[in-house]
């Protein structure tokens, strides 16, 4: 196990709005390599401030990147934000940190990012041609101009604006999260598959969930979704999915282990090597341990009743349609079995084993789209 503090090429702080007199908050940004060099990678963790594994993983990754920079091995530019939500980290109540939703607005920190395709509007009409590289450059310039024209009002909107400004022009955007109780899984845009297979293989993903639009405009889609939106707006012109953006769910919120974080950092480092951001081969690519499946096919297992949840099946097990996943037991009454509505891997459960009608108590990565999976496909 290494314990080397991050040593970036540059370390900067971006001041966030003061929301109470006498306090200060800032976003710390670590940069490695040469500004403007390609490929550019952007990695952040802790956007949901109570999801901890990614923050520790990026500390380890930043230490490795500092060593690589000292050896002259950073080919492109790498921007790392290990603590992406200083606002949420201050939301402590009754001995717990609650960092998924902003206390001031009740909004999810990973929703409602600016829709850059809509902001750009028709400004690219007549500006694109038959050269793919020129189109990518023109689109990135239009994105930067659109972001510069925004005037975010709330502290959370300012945070969102800063994060998107840091990431919008990256070739690779990796947003590190953790689920409540889960196996490692990956959310990625459908147009990015199977291009992102090496990422899923390297991080040892046990579920890969694909969607072109998942609803709510989370951070990864704000960065990557613009590219396929513009490809539809300008059919016949070469507009590639020029940003491989993904949300990586690093297992469970409580899976905080220094050795595990170091292993995850090594995997991300090898991915950056394989993609040419860092010099090196990345080694032999591990075998992908799961099939990519549509997000529309993911069953959100909802409790039909109130009571204590007793799971019958473990994380990572393959479940068949109709099998009982859990029982919801009323301590004063009946026990209600909860069945799977699809075949697939049980990749997430809820650590608080008390439920009420409608509470999501598990997730199954199925292969066949489900009739009720329309509109907003993510758990808010």
N, C-alpha and C positions, 0 to 999 in steps of 0.2 A: 504493500500500500504506500502510495506517495502522499506527501503532505507539503506540496509546493504552492505557495501563494501565486495567484495570477500575476503575470508580468507582461501586460499588453504593450504593443507598440505605442498606443496612446490611450489614455483614460480620461474621459470627459464627464462632466455632470451637466444635466439639463434641468434647470430649475422648473419646478411645478408650481401652480398657483398656491398662494397662501390662503388657507381656508379658515384659519383662526390666528389672531395676533400672537406673536412671539414664537411661532413655529416655522419650520422650514422642511420642505421635501424636495428631493431631486432624483432624477433618473440617471443611474450610472451606466455609461456605455464603454465597453472595452473593444478596441479596434486592433486588428492584427494585419500585417501586410501593407500594401500600398493603396492609398485611397484612389478609387477609380479603376483599379486593376480588375481584370476578369479572370476567372469567374468570381462573382461576389456571393458570399453566403451570409445569411442572417439567422441567428439563433437566439431565442428568448425562453425564459422560464418564469413561473410564478405569476402569470397573468391572472389566473385564479390564485389568489395569494395564500390560500390554505392548502395548496397542492405542492408538496415540498420536494419530492425526489428530483425534479428537474433542476432546481436551484443548486443542489449539491452536485449533480452531474455536470452542470456548466462550470462550476468552480474547478472541477477536475479537468474538464476540457480546456478551459482557459489557461490552466497551468501548462498543459501539453502544448497548446498553441504558442505560448510565450517561449518555450524551449525551441519549438520549430522556427519561430521568427528569428531567434538568436542565431540559428544555424542557416538562415536564409532560405528556408524551405516553404515559405508561404508564397504561392504563385499568384494568387488573386488577392481579394480583400475579404476579411472575415469580421463581422460585427457581432458581438456577443453582449446580451443584456441578461445577466443571471437573475436579476430581481426586477421584473418588468412592471410590478405594481406596488410601489411604496405606499400608495393610498390604502389599498386593501390590507397591507401588513399592520396598519394601525387600528384595525377593527377588532379589538379584543373585548370580549364580554364574558363575565362569569367564568374566567379561567380558560376560555377557548378563543381561538382566532377564527373568525368567520369572513372568508375572503372571496367568495364566489360572486356576491352581489354588492353593489355600492350602497352603503347605508343611507347616503344622502338622496339618491334617486331611485333606489330599489332595482336598478338595471344590472344585468349580467355583464361583467367586465369583458367577456368574450363574445359580445353581440353588438350589432348596430355600428359597425365600422363604416366609414364613408364608402359609398358605391362609386368607385372611380370610373367605371364604364359610363355610368349615368352622368357624372360630373364632366367628363370629357365631351359628352354629347356629340355634336356634329363637327367639332373642331378639327377632326382628322379628315374630313371630307376633302378629297383632292390632294391630300398630303402623302398618301400611301401608294406604293407601286409594286413592281414585280420583284424587287430585291428584298429578301427576307430580313437581312441584317439591318438595312436602312429602315424598314418598317418597325423593327424592334426598337431601334434608337428613337424614332419619331414618337412611338407610343410611350416610351419611358419619359421623354421630355414633356409630353402632354400630361402624364401623370404628375410629374413634379410641379408643373404649372398649376394644375387643378388643386393640388394639396396646398401650394403656397397661397392660393386665393381663399382658403377657408379661414373662418374666424370662430373657432370653437368657444362655446360659452361657459360650460361647466368644467370643473377640475378633471372629471373623468373624460370628457370630450377632448380636453387638452392632452391628457395622457394618451388617448387613442390616436390623436393626430401626430404626436411625437413618434409613437411606435410605428405607425404606418409610414411616416416620412423616412424613418431609418431603414425600413424594409422594402419599400415599394419597388425599387429598381434592382432587387437581388435576383440572382439566378436560382438560388435555393433559399427557402424560408422554412425553418423548422420551429414550431411552437410546442414547447414541452409542457405537458399537463400530467395529471394522474386522476384516475377514477376513484370512486368510493372504495370499492374492493374489486380488483380486476386483474386479469392477465394482461400482459403488454399488448396493446393494439394501436392501430394506425387509422386515421381518417385522411383520405386523399381524394382529390378531384378525379372523376372518371376519365377525363381526357389525359390525365397524367399516368394512366395505367396501360401497359405494363412498364412504362419508363421508370416508375418508382419502385420496381420490384427489388432492385439492389438495396434500397433503403429498408424495405420491409424484411428482407433476408438478413441484413446486417444487424438489425436491432432485435432479431429473434421474435418478430411479431407473431401472435397467436390468432389474430383476426385483423383483416384489412377491409375497411368499409369505404365503399366508393359512392360518391354522389357528385353530380354536376352542380346542383344547387341544394344545399342542406337546409336553408332557411335561417333567417336571422343575421346573415352576413357576419360570420365569425372572422377572426383575424386572418386565418390561413386563406379563406376564400376571398377576402378583400384584396389579398396580394396576388393570388393566382387566378381567381375566377374572371377577372377583367380580360384575360387573354382569350379565353374561349367565347366570352360575350362579344368581343370585338371581331373574332373570326366569323361569328354568325352575322354580325352587322355588315361586314365587308366580305361576302362570299366571293371566292375566286382569287382573292389576294393572299399571298403567303404570310399568314400570321400564326406563328407557332405558339404552343403553350410555354412561353419563355421563362416562366417561374415555376419551378417544382416546389410547391408549397404543401405542407402537411402538418397535421396535428398528431403528435406522438403522445400517447397515454402510457406513461411509465408505471404501469401496474397500479397499485393501491396507494392512496394518500399516505398510509402509514408504513409503506415499504421504504423506509429511509434507512439505508445501510451504506456505509462508506465504501465497502468493497463492491457492492452492487453498483453504486454510482460511478465508481472508477471503471467497471466493466462497460457500463453504458457509454461513458465518455470515450473509451477506446473504440467502441463500435461507431460512434459518430465521427471520430477522427478518421477511421478507415473509410467511411463513406466519403468524407471530404477528400481524402487521397484518391479514391477511385474516380471521383468526379473532377479531378484536376485542380482543385482549390489549393491543395497542398501537394508537394512533390512526393511521389511514392506510389506503389502499386495497389495498396489496400489489401494485398494478400488474396487468398482463395475465398471466394464468396460462399457463405454458408447456404445450405439448402433452405428454401422457403418452407415453413412448417404449416402453412395454411393456404387456403384458396381465397382470393379476393372476392368479396360478395357485395351486392348492392345495399346501400344504406336503407333503401325502401324495403329490403327483405329482413332487416333486423327487428326481431320482436322485442319490444319493451314489455317485459312481463309485469303486469299490473295486479296489485292485490285486489281481490273481490270483496274483502271484508276487513274489519279491524281485528287486530290480535297480534300475538307473538308469532314471528316467522321461524319455522324450523325447516331448514333446507335439507332436501334429500340428495341433491347432486352437488358435486364439487366444481370449482372453477376449472375450465379446460376440458371438461367431459363433453362428449358428443351426445346430444339429446335428440330423441325422435319425437315426431308429432304425436301428441296425446300423452306422452310420459309425464308423470308428476314430478315437478321440479322442487316444490316446497309445499308445506302446509301452513295455513294461517289459523292459529288456534286462539279462540276466545277463552281466556281463563275462567269465564263464568258460563261458557256455553259450548258451541259446536266447533269442530275442526273442519276447515274448508280446504280441500286440495287445490293446488294451482298447477294447471297443465301447460305444456308447451304447445304453441300454435304453429310450430314449424320444426323442421329438422335443422340442426346446426350445433355449433359449439357454444356452450354457456361460458361467456367470457367476462361477465360482470355480475356482481351481486351487491346487496346493500349491507353495510357493516352494522347498521342500527337495526336490530332484528325485531322491530315493532312496526306494524303497517296499519294503514287505513285504506278505505276504498279509493282506488286510483293511484296509489303510491307505486312507483316503479321499484320492484324488488330484484330485478335481474334483466339481463340482456342476452339474447341468443343471436349469433351471426348466421342467419339463414341464407339460402341461395335463391329462393323464389319470392318476388315482391308480394307484400301483404296488402290486402284491400284497405286497411285502415292507416297505412303508412303513406300519407300525402301531406303536402304543405311543409310545416316545420318538422324536420326529421330528427333533430337533436333534443336531448333532455335539457330543458332550460335551467 
